[in-house]
Amino acid sequence: MTIDFPDNLLALESRAWADIQAGTLTVDTAHAVHAAVGAFAEQAGLRRIDVELGVKAVVRGGPTA
């Protein structure tokens, strides 16, 4: 399944991934990503897990959900 992720969701996940790699991820950033994933999944009528795995695959590289 190919999902067209919004730019704001990709930007949030990119920031979180950079913070994870730097060891500086904050609860606020993690919460922002969590909320954005949930909102997009609901709006698009998709399963949250598919959105979460898919956006991680796009940002971090690797197989898509």
PQR file with spaces between the fields and no chain letter, atoms N, CA, C, O and H, PARSE charges and radii, in Angstrom:
ATOM       1  N    MET     1       0.842   -1.172    0.000 -0.4000 1.5000
ATOM       2  CA   MET     1       0.000    0.000    0.000 -0.0000 2.0000
ATOM       3  C    MET     1       0.889    1.237    0.000  0.5500 1.7000
ATOM       4  O    MET     1       1.831    1.333    0.786 -0.5500 1.4000
ATOM       5  N    THR     2       0.589    2.168   -0.870 -0.4000 1.5000
ATOM       6  CA   THR     2       1.311    3.429   -0.918 -0.0000 2.0000
ATOM       7  C    THR     2       0.444    4.508   -0.293  0.5500 1.7000
ATOM       8  O    THR     2      -0.719    4.677   -0.659 -0.5500 1.4000
ATOM       9  H    THR     2      -0.177    2.091   -1.508  0.4000 1.0000
ATOM      10  N    ILE     3       1.016    5.229    0.646 -0.4000 1.5000
ATOM      11  CA   ILE     3       0.296    6.295    1.338 -0.0000 2.0000
ATOM      12  C    ILE     3       0.974    7.618    1.002  0.5500 1.7000
ATOM      13  O    ILE     3       2.199    7.728    1.056 -0.5500 1.4000
ATOM      14  H    ILE     3       1.961    5.091    0.943  0.4000 1.0000
ATOM      15  N    ASP     4       0.177    8.615    0.657 -0.4000 1.5000
ATOM      16  CA   ASP     4       0.692    9.957    0.382 -0.0000 2.0000
ATOM      17  C    ASP     4       0.687   10.744    1.689  0.5500 1.7000
ATOM      18  O    ASP     4      -0.328   11.334    2.062 -0.5500 1.4000
ATOM      19  H    ASP     4      -0.819    8.527    0.614  0.4000 1.0000
ATOM      20  N    PHE     5       1.817   10.751    2.377 -0.4000 1.5000
ATOM      21  CA   PHE     5       1.907   11.406    3.673 -0.0000 2.0000
ATOM      22  C    PHE     5       2.011   12.916    3.515  0.5500 1.7000
ATOM      23  O    PHE     5       2.685   13.402    2.607 -0.5500 1.4000
ATOM      24  H    PHE     5       2.641   10.272    2.075  0.4000 1.0000
ATOM      25  N    PRO     6       1.348   13.661    4.394 -0.5600 1.5000
ATOM      26  CA   PRO     6       1.463   15.120    4.334  0.2800 2.0000
ATOM      27  C    PRO     6       2.856   15.577    4.775  0.5500 1.7000
ATOM      28  O    PRO     6       3.520   14.918    5.575 -0.5500 1.4000
ATOM      29  N    ASP     7       3.273   16.707    4.239 -0.4000 1.5000
ATOM      30  CA   ASP     7       4.612   17.227    4.532 -0.0000 2.0000
ATOM      31  C    ASP     7       4.842   17.451    6.024  0.5500 1.7000
ATOM      32  O    ASP     7       5.937   17.199    6.527 -0.5500 1.4000
ATOM      33  H    ASP     7       2.733   17.242    3.589  0.4000 1.0000
ATOM      34  N    ASN     8       3.810   17.925    6.737 -0.4000 1.5000
ATOM      35  CA   ASN     8       4.006   18.199    8.163 -0.0000 2.0000
ATOM      36  C    ASN     8       4.287   16.918    8.949  0.5500 1.7000
ATOM      37  O    ASN     8       5.075   16.939    9.895 -0.5500 1.4000
ATOM      38  H    ASN     8       2.921   18.129    6.329  0.4000 1.0000
ATOM      39  N    LEU     9       3.664   15.822    8.576 -0.4000 1.5000
ATOM      40  CA   LEU     9       3.910   14.551    9.251 -0.0000 2.0000
ATOM      41  C    LEU     9       5.321   14.047    8.954  0.5500 1.7000
ATOM      42  O    LEU     9       6.012   13.558    9.848 -0.5500 1.4000
ATOM      43  H    LEU     9       3.025   15.805    7.807  0.4000 1.0000
ATOM      44  N    LEU    10       5.737   14.166    7.722 -0.4000 1.5000
ATOM      45  CA   LEU    10       7.104   13.758    7.362 -0.0000 2.0000
ATOM      46  C    LEU    10       8.140   14.620    8.076  0.5500 1.7000
ATOM      47  O    LEU    10       9.181   14.120    8.502 -0.5500 1.4000
ATOM      48  H    LEU    10       5.176   14.563    6.996  0.4000 1.0000
ATOM      49  N    ALA    11       7.858   15.905    8.205 -0.4000 1.5000
ATOM      50  CA   ALA    11       8.796   16.800    8.891 -0.0000 2.0000
ATOM      51  C    ALA    11       8.891   16.451   10.379  0.5500 1.7000
ATOM      52  O    ALA    11       9.984   16.439   10.947 -0.5500 1.4000
ATOM      53  H    ALA    11       7.013   16.312    7.859  0.4000 1.0000
ATOM      54  N    LEU    12       7.754   16.168   11.004 -0.4000 1.5000
ATOM      55  CA   LEU    12       7.772   15.784   12.422 -0.0000 2.0000
ATOM      56  C    LEU    12       8.543   14.488   12.640  0.5500 1.7000
ATOM      57  O    LEU    12       9.358   14.393   13.557 -0.5500 1.4000
ATOM      58  H    LEU    12       6.867   16.178   10.543  0.4000 1.0000
ATOM      59  N    GLU    13       8.286   13.490   11.795 -0.4000 1.5000
ATOM      60  CA   GLU    13       8.995   12.220   11.935 -0.0000 2.0000
ATOM      61  C    GLU    13      10.483   12.397   11.658  0.5500 1.7000
ATOM      62  O    GLU    13      11.310   11.772   12.322 -0.5500 1.4000
ATOM      63  H    GLU    13       7.624   13.567   11.049  0.4000 1.0000
ATOM      64  N    SER    14      10.833   13.233   10.696 -0.4000 1.5000
ATOM      65  CA   SER    14      12.247   13.499   10.402 -0.0000 2.0000
ATOM      66  C    SER    14      12.939   14.140   11.602  0.5500 1.7000
ATOM      67  O    SER    14      14.065   13.782   11.947 -0.5500 1.4000
ATOM      68  H    SER    14      10.161   13.740   10.157  0.4000 1.0000
ATOM      69  N    ARG    15      12.255   15.085   12.230 -0.4000 1.5000
ATOM      70  CA   ARG    15      12.818   15.735   13.422 -0.0000 2.0000
ATOM      71  C    ARG    15      12.989   14.714   14.546  0.5500 1.7000
ATOM      72  O    ARG    15      14.028   14.677   15.206 -0.5500 1.4000
ATOM      73  H    ARG    15      11.340   15.376   11.950  0.4000 1.0000
ATOM      74  N    ALA    16      11.975   13.893   14.759 -0.4000 1.5000
ATOM      75  CA   ALA    16      12.060   12.885   15.819 -0.0000 2.0000
ATOM      76  C    ALA    16      13.192   11.902   15.546  0.5500 1.7000
ATOM      77  O    ALA    16      13.930   11.539   16.461 -0.5500 1.4000
ATOM      78  H    ALA    16      11.131   13.923   14.224  0.4000 1.0000
ATOM      79  N    TRP    17      13.331   11.476   14.311 -0.4000 1.5000
ATOM      80  CA   TRP    17      14.384   10.522   13.962 -0.0000 2.0000
ATOM      81  C    TRP    17      15.765   11.133   14.185  0.5500 1.7000
ATOM      82  O    TRP    17      16.665   10.467   14.698 -0.5500 1.4000
ATOM      83  H    TRP    17      12.731   11.771   13.568  0.4000 1.0000
ATOM      84  N    ALA    18      15.933   12.393   13.804 -0.4000 1.5000
ATOM      85  CA   ALA    18      17.210   13.074   14.042 -0.0000 2.0000
ATOM      86  C    ALA    18      17.482   13.190   15.539  0.5500 1.7000
ATOM      87  O    ALA    18      18.610   12.995   15.990 -0.5500 1.4000
ATOM      88  H    ALA    18      15.202   12.934   13.387  0.4000 1.0000
ATOM      89  N    ASP    19      16.443   13.509   16.299 -0.4000 1.5000
ATOM      90  CA   ASP    19      16.598   13.613   17.756 -0.0000 2.0000
ATOM      91  C    ASP    19      16.928   12.261   18.380  0.5500 1.7000
ATOM      92  O    ASP    19      17.747   12.186   19.296 -0.5500 1.4000
ATOM      93  H    ASP    19      15.526   13.668   15.932  0.4000 1.0000
ATOM      94  N    ILE    20      16.302   11.196   17.894 -0.4000 1.5000
ATOM      95  CA   ILE    20      16.605    9.849   18.396 -0.0000 2.0000
ATOM      96  C    ILE    20      18.078    9.520   18.155  0.5500 1.7000
ATOM      97  O    ILE    20      18.774    9.032   19.046 -0.5500 1.4000
ATOM      98  H    ILE    20      15.637   11.256   17.150  0.4000 1.0000
ATOM      99  N    GLN    21      18.533    9.796   16.943 -0.4000 1.5000
ATOM     100  CA   GLN    21      19.921    9.490   16.606 -0.0000 2.0000
ATOM     101  C    GLN    21      20.904   10.310   17.441  0.5500 1.7000
ATOM     102  O    GLN    21      21.999    9.845   17.758 -0.5500 1.4000
ATOM     103  H    GLN    21      17.967   10.193   16.220  0.4000 1.0000
ATOM     104  N    ALA    22      20.503   11.540   17.796 -0.4000 1.5000
ATOM     105  CA   ALA    22      21.365   12.409   18.591 -0.0000 2.0000
ATOM     106  C    ALA    22      21.210   12.177   20.092  0.5500 1.7000
ATOM     107  O    ALA    22      21.965   12.724   20.895 -0.5500 1.4000
ATOM     108  H    ALA    22      19.613   11.918   17.538  0.4000 1.0000
ATOM     109  N    GLY    23      20.225   11.360   20.458 -0.4000 1.5000
ATOM     110  CA   GLY    23      19.974   11.112   21.870 -0.0000 2.0000
ATOM     111  C    GLY    23      19.279   12.272   22.567  0.5500 1.7000
ATOM     112  O    GLY    23      19.417   12.447   23.777 -0.5500 1.4000
ATOM     113  H    GLY    23      19.612   10.916   19.805  0.4000 1.0000
ATOM     114  N    THR    24      18.528   13.070   21.798 -0.4000 1.5000
ATOM     115  CA   THR    24      17.902   14.268   22.359 -0.0000 2.0000
ATOM     116  C    THR    24      16.381   14.299   22.188  0.5500 1.7000
ATOM     117  O    THR    24      15.763   15.354   22.335 -0.5500 1.4000
ATOM     118  H    THR    24      18.416   12.928   20.815  0.4000 1.0000
ATOM     119  N    LEU    25      15.782   13.161   21.882 -0.4000 1.5000
ATOM     120  CA   LEU    25      14.328   13.132   21.698 -0.0000 2.0000
ATOM     121  C    LEU    25      13.640   13.550   22.985  0.5500 1.7000
ATOM     122  O    LEU    25      13.973   13.059   24.063 -0.5500 1.4000
ATOM     123  H    LEU    25      16.284   12.305   21.763  0.4000 1.0000
ATOM     124  N    THR    26      12.677   14.459   22.870 -0.4000 1.5000
ATOM     125  CA   THR    26      11.917   14.916   24.029 -0.0000 2.0000
ATOM     126  C    THR    26      10.517   14.302   24.006  0.5500 1.7000
ATOM     127  O    THR    26      10.041   13.825   22.976 -0.5500 1.4000
ATOM     128  H    THR    26      12.406   14.858   21.994  0.4000 1.0000
ATOM     129  N    VAL    27       9.887   14.330   25.155 -0.4000 1.5000
ATOM     130  CA   VAL    27       8.514   13.852   25.247 -0.0000 2.0000
ATOM     131  C    VAL    27       7.612   14.700   24.354  0.5500 1.7000
ATOM     132  O    VAL    27       6.704   14.169   23.714 -0.5500 1.4000
ATOM     133  H    VAL    27      10.274   14.718   25.991  0.4000 1.0000
ATOM     134  N    ASP    28       7.848   15.995   24.304 -0.4000 1.5000
ATOM     135  CA   ASP    28       7.029   16.881   23.475 -0.0000 2.0000
ATOM     136  C    ASP    28       7.113   16.510   21.995  0.5500 1.7000
ATOM     137  O    ASP    28       6.096   16.483   21.303 -0.5500 1.4000
ATOM     138  H    ASP    28       8.586   16.426   24.824  0.4000 1.0000
ATOM     139  N    THR    29       8.305   16.227   21.516 -0.4000 1.5000
ATOM     140  CA   THR    29       8.457   15.839   20.114 -0.0000 2.0000
ATOM     141  C    THR    29       7.800   14.497   19.853  0.5500 1.7000
ATOM     142  O    THR    29       7.095   14.332   18.858 -0.5500 1.4000
ATOM     143  H    THR    29       9.131   16.249   22.078  0.4000 1.0000
ATOM     144  N    ALA    30       8.024   13.544   20.735 -0.4000 1.5000
ATOM     145  CA   ALA    30       7.405   12.226   20.571 -0.0000 2.0000
ATOM     146  C    ALA    30       5.890   12.337   20.589  0.5500 1.7000
ATOM     147  O    ALA    30       5.211   11.683   19.797 -0.5500 1.4000
ATOM     148  H    ALA    30       8.597   13.678   21.544  0.4000 1.0000
ATOM     149  N    HIS    31       5.357   13.153   21.479 -0.4000 1.5000
ATOM     150  CA   HIS    31       3.907   13.349   21.567 -0.0000 2.0000
ATOM     151  C    HIS    31       3.370   14.005   20.295  0.5500 1.7000
ATOM     152  O    HIS    31       2.298   13.637   19.815 -0.5500 1.4000
ATOM     153  H    HIS    31       5.908   13.684   22.122  0.4000 1.0000
ATOM     154  N    ALA    32       4.102   14.969   19.749 -0.4000 1.5000
ATOM     155  CA   ALA    32       3.664   15.641   18.520 -0.0000 2.0000
ATOM     156  C    ALA    32       3.567   14.652   17.360  0.5500 1.7000
ATOM     157  O    ALA    32       2.610   14.687   16.587 -0.5500 1.4000
ATOM     158  H    ALA    32       4.972   15.268   20.139  0.4000 1.0000
ATOM     159  N    VAL    33       4.551   13.780   17.243 -0.4000 1.5000
ATOM     160  CA   VAL    33       4.519   12.761   16.186 -0.0000 2.0000
ATOM     161  C    VAL    33       3.349   11.804   16.416  0.5500 1.7000
ATOM     162  O    VAL    33       2.604   11.493   15.487 -0.5500 1.4000
ATOM     163  H    VAL    33       5.329   13.751   17.871  0.4000 1.0000
ATOM     164  N    HIS    34       3.194   11.348   17.639 -0.4000 1.5000
ATOM     165  CA   HIS    34       2.116   10.427   17.984 -0.0000 2.0000
ATOM     166  C    HIS    34       0.751   11.027   17.630  0.5500 1.7000
ATOM     167  O    HIS    34      -0.095   10.354   17.042 -0.5500 1.4000
ATOM     168  H    HIS    34       3.799   11.602   18.394  0.4000 1.0000
ATOM     169  N    ALA    35       0.549   12.280   17.989 -0.4000 1.5000
ATOM     170  CA   ALA    35      -0.722   12.953   17.704 -0.0000 2.0000
ATOM     171  C    ALA    35      -0.933   13.139   16.208  0.5500 1.7000
ATOM     172  O    ALA    35      -2.043   12.945   15.712 -0.5500 1.4000
ATOM     173  H    ALA    35       1.236   12.826   18.467  0.4000 1.0000
ATOM     174  N    ALA    36       0.112   13.512   15.488 -0.4000 1.5000
ATOM     175  CA   ALA    36      -0.008   13.731   14.046 -0.0000 2.0000
ATOM     176  C    ALA    36      -0.294   12.429   13.304  0.5500 1.7000
ATOM     177  O    ALA    36      -1.084   12.416   12.361 -0.5500 1.4000
ATOM     178  H    ALA    36       1.013   13.670   15.891  0.4000 1.0000
ATOM     179  N    VAL    37       0.338   11.343   13.719 -0.4000 1.5000
ATOM     180  CA   VAL    37       0.081   10.037   13.114 -0.0000 2.0000
ATOM     181  C    VAL    37      -1.381    9.645   13.321  0.5500 1.7000
ATOM     182  O    VAL    37      -2.056    9.218   12.385 -0.5500 1.4000
ATOM     183  H    VAL    37       0.980   11.354   14.486  0.4000 1.0000
ATOM     184  N    GLY    38      -1.859    9.791   14.547 -0.4000 1.5000
ATOM     185  CA   GLY    38      -3.243    9.449   14.849 -0.0000 2.0000
ATOM     186  C    GLY    38      -4.242   10.291   14.084  0.5500 1.7000
ATOM     187  O    GLY    38      -5.232    9.773   13.566 -0.5500 1.4000
ATOM     188  H    GLY    38      -1.310   10.138   15.308  0.4000 1.0000
ATOM     189  N    ALA    39      -3.987   11.589   14.011 -0.4000 1.5000
ATOM     190  CA   ALA    39      -4.887   12.498   13.297 -0.0000 2.0000
ATOM     191  C    ALA    39      -4.929   12.170   11.809  0.5500 1.7000
ATOM     192  O    ALA    39      -6.001   12.145   11.204 -0.5500 1.4000
ATOM     193  H    ALA    39      -3.183   12.009   14.432  0.4000 1.0000
ATOM     194  N    PHE    40      -3.761   11.918   11.220 -0.4000 1.5000
ATOM     195  CA   PHE    40      -3.731   11.591    9.798 -0.0000 2.0000
ATOM     196  C    PHE    40      -4.414   10.260    9.529  0.5500 1.7000
ATOM     197  O    PHE    40      -5.165   10.136    8.561 -0.5500 1.4000
ATOM     198  H    PHE    40      -2.890   11.938   11.712  0.4000 1.0000
ATOM     199  N    ALA    41      -4.165    9.273   10.362 -0.4000 1.5000
ATOM     200  CA   ALA    41      -4.793    7.962   10.182 -0.0000 2.0000
ATOM     201  C    ALA    41      -6.316    8.091   10.223  0.5500 1.7000
ATOM     202  O    ALA    41      -7.017    7.524    9.386 -0.5500 1.4000
ATOM     203  H    ALA    41      -3.555    9.374   11.148  0.4000 1.0000
ATOM     204  N    GLU    42      -6.812    8.832   11.193 -0.4000 1.5000
ATOM     205  CA   GLU    42      -8.262    9.004   11.314 -0.0000 2.0000
ATOM     206  C    GLU    42      -8.829    9.755   10.110  0.5500 1.7000
ATOM     207  O    GLU    42      -9.848    9.356    9.546 -0.5500 1.4000
ATOM     208  H    GLU    42      -6.243    9.293   11.873  0.4000 1.0000
ATOM     209  N    GLN    43      -8.174   10.827    9.728 -0.4000 1.5000
ATOM     210  CA   GLN    43      -8.642   11.644    8.600 -0.0000 2.0000
ATOM     211  C    GLN    43      -8.629   10.858    7.292  0.5500 1.7000
ATOM     212  O    GLN    43      -9.520   11.018    6.458 -0.5500 1.4000
ATOM     213  H    GLN    43      -7.347   11.151   10.187  0.4000 1.0000
ATOM     214  N    ALA    44      -7.618   10.009    7.113 -0.4000 1.5000
ATOM     215  CA   ALA    44      -7.462    9.259    5.867 -0.0000 2.0000
ATOM     216  C    ALA    44      -8.213    7.925    5.882  0.5500 1.7000
ATOM     217  O    ALA    44      -8.292    7.242    4.861 -0.5500 1.4000
ATOM     218  H    ALA    44      -6.894    9.878    7.791  0.4000 1.0000
ATOM     219  N    GLY    45      -8.762    7.558    7.044 -0.4000 1.5000
ATOM     220  CA   GLY    45      -9.464    6.279    7.141 -0.0000 2.0000
ATOM     221  C    GLY    45      -8.528    5.081    7.082  0.5500 1.7000
ATOM     222  O    GLY    45      -8.882    4.023    6.561 -0.5500 1.4000
ATOM     223  H    GLY    45      -8.697    8.113    7.873  0.4000 1.0000
ATOM     224  N    LEU    46      -7.328    5.262    7.624 -0.4000 1.5000
ATOM     225  CA   LEU    46      -6.315    4.209    7.606 -0.0000 2.0000
ATOM     226  C    LEU    46      -6.073    3.689    9.021  0.5500 1.7000
ATOM     227  O    LEU    46      -6.393    4.352   10.008 -0.5500 1.4000
ATOM     228  H    LEU    46      -7.041    6.121    8.047  0.4000 1.0000
ATOM     229  N    ARG    47      -5.505    2.498    9.095 -0.4000 1.5000
ATOM     230  CA   ARG    47      -5.119    1.972   10.404 -0.0000 2.0000
ATOM     231  C    ARG    47      -3.891    2.731   10.886  0.5500 1.7000
ATOM     232  O    ARG    47      -2.965    2.995   10.119 -0.5500 1.4000
ATOM     233  H    ARG    47      -5.245    1.959    8.294  0.4000 1.0000
ATOM     234  N    ARG    48      -3.898    3.074   12.154 -0.4000 1.5000
ATOM     235  CA   ARG    48      -2.794    3.830   12.745 -0.0000 2.0000
ATOM     236  C    ARG    48      -1.456    3.123   12.530  0.5500 1.7000
ATOM     237  O    ARG    48      -0.460    3.770   12.206 -0.5500 1.4000
ATOM     238  H    ARG    48      -4.650    2.860   12.778  0.4000 1.0000
ATOM     239  N    ILE    49      -1.428    1.811   12.707 -0.4000 1.5000
ATOM     240  CA   ILE    49      -0.179    1.059   12.563 -0.0000 2.0000
ATOM     241  C    ILE    49       0.374    1.173   11.143  0.5500 1.7000
ATOM     242  O    ILE    49       1.588    1.241   10.953 -0.5500 1.4000
ATOM     243  H    ILE    49      -2.237    1.286   12.970  0.4000 1.0000
ATOM     244  N    ASP    50      -0.513    1.195   10.147 -0.4000 1.5000
ATOM     245  CA   ASP    50      -0.053    1.329    8.758 -0.0000 2.0000
ATOM     246  C    ASP    50       0.572    2.702    8.527  0.5500 1.7000
ATOM     247  O    ASP    50       1.582    2.828    7.835 -0.5500 1.4000
ATOM     248  H    ASP    50      -1.499    1.141   10.302  0.4000 1.0000
ATOM     249  N    VAL    51      -0.035    3.718    9.109 -0.4000 1.5000
ATOM     250  CA   VAL    51       0.521    5.072    8.979 -0.0000 2.0000
ATOM     251  C    VAL    51       1.860    5.160    9.705  0.5500 1.7000
ATOM     252  O    VAL    51       2.837    5.669    9.155 -0.5500 1.4000
ATOM     253  H    VAL    51      -0.856    3.616    9.672  0.4000 1.0000
ATOM     254  N    GLU    52       1.905    4.666   10.933 -0.4000 1.5000
ATOM     255  CA   GLU    52       3.136    4.756   11.708 -0.0000 2.0000
ATOM     256  C    GLU    52       4.288    4.010   11.036  0.5500 1.7000
ATOM     257  O    GLU    52       5.382    4.556   10.894 -0.5500 1.4000
ATOM     258  H    GLU    52       1.112    4.252   11.379  0.4000 1.0000
ATOM     259  N    LEU    53       4.053    2.790   10.630 -0.4000 1.5000
ATOM     260  CA   LEU    53       5.111    2.023    9.964 -0.0000 2.0000
ATOM     261  C    LEU    53       5.494    2.636    8.633  0.5500 1.7000
ATOM     262  O    LEU    53       6.671    2.658    8.271 -0.5500 1.4000
ATOM     263  H    LEU    53       3.164    2.346   10.745  0.4000 1.0000
ATOM     264  N    GLY    54       4.517    3.129    7.909 -0.4000 1.5000
ATOM     265  CA   GLY    54       4.783    3.719    6.597 -0.0000 2.0000
ATOM     266  C    GLY    54       5.604    4.988    6.677  0.5500 1.7000
ATOM     267  O    GLY    54       6.556    5.163    5.917 -0.5500 1.4000
ATOM     268  H    GLY    54       3.561    3.111    8.203  0.4000 1.0000
ATOM     269  N    VAL    55       5.244    5.877    7.593 -0.4000 1.5000
ATOM     270  CA   VAL    55       5.990    7.131    7.689 -0.0000 2.0000
ATOM     271  C    VAL    55       7.411    6.878    8.192  0.5500 1.7000
ATOM     272  O    VAL    55       8.347    7.555    7.768 -0.5500 1.4000
ATOM     273  H    VAL    55       4.470    5.734    8.211  0.4000 1.0000
ATOM     274  N    LYS    56       7.575    5.917    9.086 -0.4000 1.5000
ATOM     275  CA   LYS    56       8.922    5.564    9.544 -0.0000 2.0000
ATOM     276  C    LYS    56       9.755    5.015    8.381  0.5500 1.7000
ATOM     277  O    LYS    56      10.933    5.346    8.250 -0.5500 1.4000
ATOM     278  H    LYS    56       6.814    5.367    9.431  0.4000 1.0000
ATOM     279  N    ALA    57       9.147    4.184    7.547 -0.4000 1.5000
ATOM     280  CA   ALA    57       9.868    3.610    6.409 -0.0000 2.0000
ATOM     281  C    ALA    57      10.312    4.701    5.424  0.5500 1.7000
ATOM     282  O    ALA    57      11.422    4.661    4.894 -0.5500 1.4000
ATOM     283  H    ALA    57       8.190    3.916    7.654  0.4000 1.0000
ATOM     284  N    VAL    58       9.434    5.662    5.194 -0.4000 1.5000
ATOM     285  CA   VAL    58       9.781    6.760    4.272 -0.0000 2.0000
ATOM     286  C    VAL    58      10.934    7.584    4.833  0.5500 1.7000
ATOM     287  O    VAL    58      11.897    7.874    4.123 -0.5500 1.4000
ATOM     288  H    VAL    58       8.532    5.695    5.625  0.4000 1.0000
ATOM     289  N    VAL    59      10.836    7.958    6.098 -0.4000 1.5000
ATOM     290  CA   VAL    59      11.838    8.830    6.705 -0.0000 2.0000
ATOM     291  C    VAL    59      13.151    8.099    6.986  0.5500 1.7000
ATOM     292  O    VAL    59      14.230    8.624    6.713 -0.5500 1.4000
ATOM     293  H    VAL    59      10.054    7.723    6.674  0.4000 1.0000
ATOM     294  N    ARG    60      13.054    6.893    7.528 -0.4000 1.5000
ATOM     295  CA   ARG    60      14.239    6.171    7.966 -0.0000 2.0000
ATOM     296  C    ARG    60      14.805    5.247    6.903  0.5500 1.7000
ATOM     297  O    ARG    60      15.923    4.750    7.042 -0.5500 1.4000
ATOM     298  H    ARG    60      12.177    6.466    7.750  0.4000 1.0000
ATOM     299  N    GLY    61      14.046    5.014    5.845 -0.4000 1.5000
ATOM     300  CA   GLY    61      14.450    4.079    4.820 -0.0000 2.0000
ATOM     301  C    GLY    61      14.050    2.673    5.227  0.5500 1.7000
ATOM     302  O    GLY    61      13.846    2.401    6.410 -0.5500 1.4000
ATOM     303  H    GLY    61      13.138    5.418    5.731  0.4000 1.0000
ATOM     304  N    GLY    62      13.939    1.807    4.284 -0.4000 1.5000
ATOM     305  CA   GLY    62      13.576    0.438    4.592 -0.0000 2.0000
ATOM     306  C    GLY    62      12.251    0.067    3.962  0.5500 1.7000
ATOM     307  O    GLY    62      11.665    0.856    3.221 -0.5500 1.4000
ATOM     308  H    GLY    62      14.105    2.028    3.323  0.4000 1.0000
ATOM     309  N    PRO    63      11.779   -1.138    4.258 -0.5600 1.5000
ATOM     310  CA   PRO    63      10.538   -1.614    3.634  0.2800 2.0000
ATOM     311  C    PRO    63       9.338   -0.813    4.115  0.5500 1.7000
ATOM     312  O    PRO    63       9.311   -0.329    5.247 -0.5500 1.4000
ATOM     313  N    THR    64       8.362   -0.681    3.254 -0.4000 1.5000
ATOM     314  CA   THR    64       7.134   -0.004    3.636 -0.0000 2.0000
ATOM     315  C    THR    64       6.169   -0.995    4.233  0.5500 1.7000
ATOM     316  O    THR    64       6.295   -2.203    4.034 -0.5500 1.4000
ATOM     317  H    THR    64       8.384   -1.074    2.335  0.4000 1.0000
ATOM     318  N    ALA    65       5.208   -0.479    4.963 -0.4000 1.5000
ATOM     319  CA   ALA    65       4.225   -1.337    5.633 -0.0000 2.0000
ATOM     320  C    ALA    65       3.336   -2.030    4.636  0.5500 1.7000
ATOM     321  O    ALA    65       2.451   -2.792    5.024 -0.5500 1.4000
ATOM     322  H    ALA    65       5.105    0.503    5.124  0.4000 1.0000
